[in-house]
Structure formats: C-alpha cells, structure tokens
Amino acid sequence: MKRPRPLLRFRRLPLRSRLALLTAAAVAFAVAVVSVICWFLVQGKLYDEIDAKLTAQAKQPVPAAQVAFTLSQCTQAPTASDGLNGRPSAYYLQLIQGNGTVCLGDQSAGVITISSSDTDVAKKPNPAEATYRNGTDSDGNPVRVVTAPIVTNHGSSVYPDTALMIGLPLKDTQSTLNELALLLLGVSGIGVIGAGAAGLWIARAGLKPVDRLADAVEHVARTEDLTLQIPVEGDDEIARLSMSFNSMTSALGESRDRQAQLIADAGHELRTPLTSLRTNVELLARSEETGRAIPPADRKALMASVKAQMTELAALIGDLQELSRPDAAIGGPLQVVALHDIAASALERARLRGPELTFSETITPWYVRAEPAALERAIVNVLDNAVKFSPPQGTVEVTLTDGELTVRDHGPGIPPEDLPHVFERFWRSSSARALPGSGLGLSIVARTVQQAGGEIQLHPAQGTGTEARIRIPGAPTPPPQETA
C-alpha cells in the first residue's frame, strides 16, 4: 500500500492545524534568514577588528638590521627570544621570500602555512598591496593572515623579494561564533514553537465565525429552518460570507414560500373547474343510470359547459407547466427573430378569437433576440386580454414602432389600486373573476419579456381602456437568406 504524499497528508489536516503549521513555517523561515544574516554580520565585524589589528602591525616600520638578521638566520622553528620589533608573541610572525622560503621571527606563535598569494606579494612588493585570508598553522589551527610588503625605517619603503606575514589565531573568534550560532538556534527554536502556538490560537480565534457558519449550515440541513440568520460583525471577509449566507437563506425561504403559495393557489384554482366538471359529469351519469333523459337543450348546454371547463382546465395546467420551468429553460435558446412577424401572426390569432372586433394595426420592422414560440405566446396573451375586455364592436389598437409594441383596448380599464398586482400569479381583478382565465397569463408575459431583456407596463389609456407597452432591445438585422 502506497503511503500518501506529504502534500496530500497536509491537505487532510484540519484547517486550524494547517494555519498553525504554515505560520510556524513562515516564522521559521524568517527567523532562519535573520539568524543567518546576523551570524554573518557578526563574523564580518569580528574579522574587520582582527584585520584592523593586523593592518596596524603590518604598517609599523621594521628596522632593516632586524630584517637582515632574520633572513640570515632563517629559523624554521619558533624561539623563546625577544620578539621581532617588540611585537607580542601572540602573533604569528614570519618573512616569506619570492622562492617560498619562510623565516620565522623571534617570539612567533608558530609557522603559518603559505599559499601562492603570499609568494605573489613577495615577488612584486607594492606598499599599497596587502592580502588577507584565513589559513592554518603547521598544527592545523585556524589563523587570520595578512601578507604585506616590508616597510623599513631606513628610507626604503619596501624590502625587495620579501614580504611580511602576520597572523592572529582564530580559535577564540570561532568559539564566539559557535556560541552565537547555538544561541541563535535556541532563540529560533523557541520562536518557532511560540509562533506555532500563537498560530494555533489565532487560527482558533479567527475561525470561530466559520465555526458558527458551519453550525448554521448544519442546522439548516438538519431542520430545514431557513429563517436562521447569522449575526454580522465588521466588514471583513467573514462578515461578507455571513451576509452572503443570510442572503442565500432569505432567498431560499422566499422561494419556498412562493412555491408553497403557488401550490396552494393552483389547488384553489383547480378546485373550481374540477368541482363544476364533476357536477356536470354526475348529472350525465345519473341520467344514464335512471333512464331519465335530459332535455336536448339542457343536454347541449351541459355538454358545452363540460367542454368549456375541460378547455379551461387544460389551459390552467399548461400555464402551470410553463411557470414551473426555471428561467434558463423557457422555450429554447435565444435567437434573432422578427418581432413584427411574430406580432402579425399573434394578431391573426386574436382576430379569430374576436371576430366582432375591429383591429387597427401599425407595425414597422424590428428585430429582437428572444425565443420565438415563447415570445409569440406572450403577445397572444396580451392580445387575448384586450379581446376579452373589449366591448362588443370595439376596437383594439396595435402599434409597433421603434421597438415598442403597444396594445390598447377600449374596455372598462384597470382600477389604479389593481395595477401593482396585475403581474402576480393567480391574481385577478374583481371585474375579471367572472370571465374565463387562470390569472397566469400576464405572469407568463412578464417572465418571457424579462428573459428577452425587455420590460412590460400596463396603465390606463386616455379615455377608457387599458394600454400595454412592451419594449425589447433591438438586435442586429439577420442577413437575407439566399434562394436556390
């Protein structure tokens, strides 16, 4: 069985643990960088102090006789006599010639291992040149070394083909640096542990609002209580998340209430035609069972009533099916259609439903982006209302100009107090309750027009009647189709 990768294991940790680990890692990285920089700065400072001491010693004039004596004796082992030029015995003192020969000064602390850079200074002595490096003595102890031309006190600034090497042991300096490294390591460890603990505490404190939100979500999932609201504190991301959750639960609650209201209204609307239909069917069935024939005129009226009720019931069910679909599923995909052609087709259907009425039309071309079948049904519904409320021998005026479709009838009109409710589902004014209809037509119209990006308004017309205005944004005119 394969072990999970570290990244996968990290992702499986709780959010608090991940935040604490990330905080500790970030602090550890920062402390490590600062500690390393601090260590190198201290090292550079200590080396600068050592180099300053070595430079001061190297610049002191050396008696020419002392240089000649040291070269003539050319001792290869440290001696216990007086030091060269009074220098303390803590220093490493030696002369190096261009051929690599080393001659120790009196009271030297030991022999410094030479390098090519030392012989280069001896071959081409220059008073302005000196080299600094870390080296070792013959016993392998670390030494800080300066190699510089010899400056004498007899007028000669340099001694030819010879250089002076002065060294200081680095044992104490490296011990100090090692102690500093241990100190920084300990402080870093304490800092990382403290950062991890602080990160865990901060994560717990910062995620308390998330815990409340999670509890609220679990409560809603368990109880389906959409009235729950989370207190919003501040204006940070958590507050925005809480506001979004409250908005979501409010929207879901309103949607559920509308759904329940729709079901209740649909049941109420279905009860009337079903009751009437049941009564008529029972009368017909009783007539057949008892053998008592219904008079032909009454039977004809009864059958007409049954047919009208079934038509009304079918229309109501169709409207309910239309409203039950989500907005994205209305009709089909939007396409560029000719609004003037759809209006003309709907007008022809309206003439069949109101043959005694006069239809006045003024239609100019206008193209929109909509679903053709849904848009035609919406316009038919508006025209049906005009036909339904027009007086006998009345006139219905239809105008399509600059993308605005206007339908006006000369009926009794809509009372001002009823205008805010005309697009509500199942709402019917007191004057229309005696007429056939489900109260869903204008709701479907408003929904279809809004899906096409337009708007619809109803308001009283001048004189008598009602005027409906539908405005839908225009779309590019489709290119003419080629004919074979």
Secondary structure, DSSP 4 states (H G I P E B T S, - for coil): -PPPPHHHHHHHS-HHHHHHHHHHHHHHHHHHHHHHHHHHHHHHHHHHHHHHHHHHHHHS-B-HHHHHHHHHH-BSS--SSPPGGG--TTSEEEEEETTS-EEEPTT-S--BPP-HHHHHHHHS--TT--EEEEEEBTT--EEEEEEEE--BSSS-SS-TTEEEEEEEE-HHHHHHHHHHHHHHHHHHHHHHHHHHHHHHHHHHHHTHHHHHHHHHHHHHHHH--TT--PPP-SSSHHHHHHHHHHHHHHHHHHHHHHHHHHHHHHHHHHHHHHHHHHHHHHHHHHHHHH--PPPHHHHHHHHHHHHHHHHHHHHHHHHHHHHHS-GGGSSS--EEEEHHHHHHHHHHHHHHH-TTSEEEEEE---EEEE-HHHHHHHHHHHHHHHHHHSPTT-EEEEEEETTEEEEE--SS---GGGGGGTTSTT---TTTTTSS--S-HHHHHHHHHHHTT-EEEEEEPSSSSEEEEEE--B-PPPPPPPP-
